[in-house]
């Protein structure tokens, strides 16, 4: 990590902000271990009657701080792994070109063209290109803006509220509230919001949401993107997808459901499940 800081994008761009997902994941694990250790100590060392509780309260405040940081850091990590940069890394300014070597004896002045060599009659030596191992690259997503919610808890709460509104509207035969569509469009790329939304909706209510879009392109696009993002963090296996397609068929929107799944940024595991679900369901 230190080498990346010295030679990577941050060394060439003072405005650079990025996340190294494996490194951040390690930080989250370490903070979780620390929070568990502090909480364990607090539970095992309650101050006896007559003894000052100041130290215990201070330790409890540290434990609460760690818990708050975990929510924020986990959210940043989810953004980073769900939205990697194109090409697997951060677009950064190119490194400066090296200065030309000064001229030496018999080499002419600096920057002067070298005399052409006569063509060689020897066959050129072919060398295999070097094999480069893929290394995790920093990504800007999650390093700065983390959407409309400060932590996972806030995103999950908003998602549950919207899911309940969808279910209630469908049960009462009313249109899905405009506020839900606004929230879905605004948070379609939010890994925490979308995960909890579709976990709460389940396959049946997700199909109902698709029907409630009534062919509106903007709404369908929001559903498509949000379903794809959610697939990276929740279980969308063959069973879930079969149920979703069956409910979509019942609601008369199966072709739309297939179109949404085909265009959504699904996880590799969910994409494989879609292939099985669509070939086994007539």
C-alpha positions in Angstrom: 0.0 0.0 0.0 2.9 2.4 0.8 4.4 1.7 -2.6 1.1 2.6 -4.3 0.9 5.8 -2.3 4.4 6.7 -3.5 4.1 5.7 -7.1 0.4 5.4 -7.8 -2.2 7.9 -8.9 -2.0 9.8 -5.6 1.6 10.7 -6.3 0.6 12.4 -9.5 -2.7 14.0 -8.6 -3.1 15.9 -5.3 -6.9 15.7 -5.7 -6.8 11.9 -6.0 -9.2 9.9 -3.8 -9.6 6.2 -4.1 -10.2 2.9 -2.2 -8.1 -0.2 -2.2 -10.9 -2.8 -1.5 -8.7 -5.5 0.0 -6.9 -3.0 2.2 -10.2 -1.5 3.4 -11.7 -4.9 4.0 -8.7 -5.6 6.3 -9.3 -2.3 8.1 -13.0 -3.2 8.6 -12.0 -6.6 10.0 -9.5 -5.1 12.4 -12.0 -2.5 13.6 -14.6 -5.2 14.1 -12.3 -7.2 16.2 -11.4 -4.2 18.3 -15.0 -3.3 18.8 -15.8 -6.9 19.9 -12.9 -6.9 22.3 -14.0 -3.6 23.9 -17.6 -4.7 24.1 -16.5 -8.0 25.7 -14.4 -6.2 28.3 -17.3 -3.9 29.1 -19.7 -6.8 29.6 -17.2 -8.6 31.8 -16.0 -5.6 33.9 -19.0 -3.7 35.1 -18.0 -1.4 37.9 -19.1 -2.5 41.3 -21.3 -0.3 43.6 -19.4 2.6 45.0 -16.7 2.6 42.3 -16.5 5.5 39.7 -18.0 4.6 36.4 -16.0 7.2 34.5 -13.6 4.8 32.9 -16.4 2.4 32.0 -18.3 5.2 30.3 -15.3 6.3 28.3 -14.7 2.7 27.1 -18.4 2.5 26.1 -18.0 5.7 24.1 -15.0 4.2 22.3 -17.0 1.1 21.5 -19.9 3.2 20.1 -17.4 5.2 18.0 -16.1 2.0 16.6 -19.6 0.8 15.8 -20.4 4.0 14.0 -17.2 3.8 12.0 -17.9 0.2 11.0 -21.2 1.3 9.5 -19.6 4.0 7.4 -16.5 2.0 6.3 -18.6 -1.1 5.4 -20.7 1.2 3.2 -17.6 2.6 1.5 -16.4 -1.0 0.9 -19.7 -2.0 -0.6 -19.6 0.9 -3.0 -16.0 0.1 -4.0 -16.6 -3.6 -4.7 -19.9 -3.0 -6.5 -18.7 -0.2 -8.7 -15.1 -0.9 -9.8 -13.5 1.5 -12.2 -13.6 0.7 -15.9 -10.5 -1.5 -16.5 -10.2 -2.3 -12.9 -8.5 0.8 -11.7 -8.7 4.5 -11.2 -8.3 6.8 -14.2 -5.3 8.9 -13.2 -3.1 11.4 -14.9 -0.3 9.7 -16.8 3.2 9.8 -15.3 5.4 12.6 -16.5 7.7 11.7 -19.4 11.3 11.2 -18.4 13.7 14.0 -19.3 16.1 13.2 -22.2 19.5 12.0 -21.1 22.2 14.6 -21.5 24.5 14.2 -24.5 27.9 12.5 -23.9 31.1 12.3 -25.8 30.5 11.1 -29.3 26.8 11.0 -28.8 26.0 14.5 -30.0 24.0 17.1 -28.2 21.0 16.2 -26.0 18.0 15.3 -28.0 19.9 15.0 -31.3 18.9 12.1 -33.6 21.1 9.1 -33.6 22.6 7.9 -36.9 20.6 5.1 -38.5 22.1 1.6 -38.2 22.4 -0.6 -41.3 19.7 -3.3 -41.4 20.7 -6.6 -39.8 20.5 -9.8 -41.7 20.0 -11.8 -38.6 16.5 -13.1 -37.7 14.9 -11.0 -35.0 14.8 -12.8 -31.6 11.2 -13.3 -30.6 10.5 -12.9 -26.9 7.3 -13.8 -25.2 5.4 -10.9 -23.7 5.7 -10.6 -19.9 3.0 -12.2 -17.9 1.4 -9.7 -15.6 -0.5 -10.8 -12.6 -3.7 -8.9 -12.0 -3.5 -6.8 -8.9 -6.4 -5.2 -7.1 -6.6 -1.6 -8.2 -8.0 1.4 -6.2 -11.4 2.7 -7.3 -12.8 6.2 -6.7 -16.3 4.9 -5.8 -16.9 5.1 -2.0 -13.8 7.2 -1.4 -15.8 10.5 -1.5 -19.5 10.6 -1.9 -21.4 7.6 -0.6 -24.8 8.4 -1.9 -27.7 9.8 0.1 -27.1 7.9 3.3 -24.3 8.2 5.8 -24.2 4.6 6.7 -25.7 1.1 6.1 -28.3 1.5 8.8 -29.8 4.6 7.3 -29.9 3.1 3.8 -31.5 -0.1 5.1 -34.1 1.9 7.0 -35.1 3.9 3.9 -35.2 0.8 1.8 -37.5 -1.0 4.3 -39.9 2.0 4.3 -40.1 2.0 0.5 -40.6 -1.7 0.4 -43.5 -1.5 2.8 -45.0 1.3 0.7 -44.8 -0.8 -2.4 -46.4 -3.8 -0.8 -49.2 -1.7 0.8 -50.0 0.0 -2.5 -50.2 -3.3 -4.4 -52.4 -4.9 -1.8 -54.8 -1.8 -1.8 -54.8 -1.6 -5.6 -53.2 1.8 -5.6 -50.3 3.1 -7.7 -46.9 2.9 -6.1 -46.2 6.3 -4.6 -44.2 8.7 -6.6 -41.9 9.1 -3.6 -40.8 5.5 -4.0 -40.0 5.9 -7.6 -38.0 9.0 -6.8 -36.1 7.2 -4.1 -35.4 4.2 -6.4 -34.1 6.4 -9.2 -31.9 8.4 -6.8 -30.5 5.2 -5.1 -30.4 2.7 -7.9 -26.7 2.4 -7.6 -26.6 2.2 -3.8 -25.5 -1.3 -2.7 -27.0 -1.1 0.8 -30.3 0.5 -0.2 -31.0 -1.9 -3.1 -29.9 -5.0 -1.1 -32.4 -4.3 1.7 -35.1 -3.2 -0.7 -35.2 -6.4 -2.7 -34.6 -8.6 0.3 -37.8 -7.0 1.8 -39.8 -7.1 -1.4 -38.9 -10.7 -2.4 -39.6 -12.1 -5.8 -43.4 -11.6 -5.8 -43.4 -7.9 -4.8 -40.4 -7.3 -7.2 -42.6 -8.5 -10.0 -45.4 -6.3 -8.8 -43.0 -3.3 -8.8 -42.2 -4.1 -12.4 -45.8 -4.2 -13.3 -46.4 -0.9 -11.5 -43.8 0.8 -13.7 -46.4 0.5 -16.5 -43.8 0.5 -19.2 -42.3 3.9 -18.1 -38.7 3.8 -19.4 -37.2 5.8 -16.6 -38.8 3.6 -14.0 -37.8 0.4 -15.7 -34.3 1.6 -16.0 -34.2 2.3 -12.2 -35.5 -1.2 -11.5 -33.0 -2.7 -13.9 -30.0 -1.0 -12.4 -31.1 -1.5 -8.8 -31.8 -5.2 -9.3 -28.4 -5.6 -10.8 -26.6 -3.8 -8.0 -28.6 -5.8 -5.4 -27.6 -9.1 -6.9 -24.0 -8.4 -5.8 -25.0 -8.4 -2.1 -28.1 -10.6 -1.7 -29.0 -14.1 -2.8 -30.6 -14.1 -6.2 -30.3 -17.8 -7.0 -32.2 -20.0 -9.3 -35.0 -20.4 -6.8 -35.4 -16.7 -6.3 -35.3 -16.0 -10.1 -37.8 -18.8 -10.9 -40.2 -17.4 -8.4 -39.7 -13.9 -9.8 -40.3 -15.0 -13.4 -43.4 -17.0 -12.3 -44.9 -14.0 -10.6 -44.0 -11.8 -13.6 -45.8 -14.2 -15.8 -48.8 -14.1 -13.6 -48.7 -10.3 -13.7 -48.4 -10.3 -17.5 -44.9 -8.7 -17.5 -42.7 -11.7 -18.1 -41.2 -10.3 -21.3 -40.3 -7.1 -19.4 -38.8 -9.1 -16.6 -36.6 -11.0 -19.0 -35.5 -7.7 -20.6 -34.7 -6.2 -17.3 -32.6 -9.2 -16.2 -30.8 -9.3 -19.5 -29.7 -5.6 -19.3 -29.1 -5.4 -15.5 -25.5 -5.3 -14.2 -25.9 -8.6 -12.4 -23.2 -10.4 -10.5 -21.5 -13.4 -12.2 -23.3 -15.8 -9.8 -26.7 -14.2 -10.5 -26.0 -14.2 -14.2 -25.3 -18.0 -14.1 -28.5 -18.5 -12.1 -30.5 -16.5 -14.7 -29.2 -18.9 -17.5 -30.5 -21.9 -15.5 -33.8 -20.3 -14.5 -34.6 -19.2 -18.0 -33.8 -22.5 -19.6 -35.8 -24.6 -17.1 -38.8 -22.4 -16.9 -41.1 -22.7 -19.9 
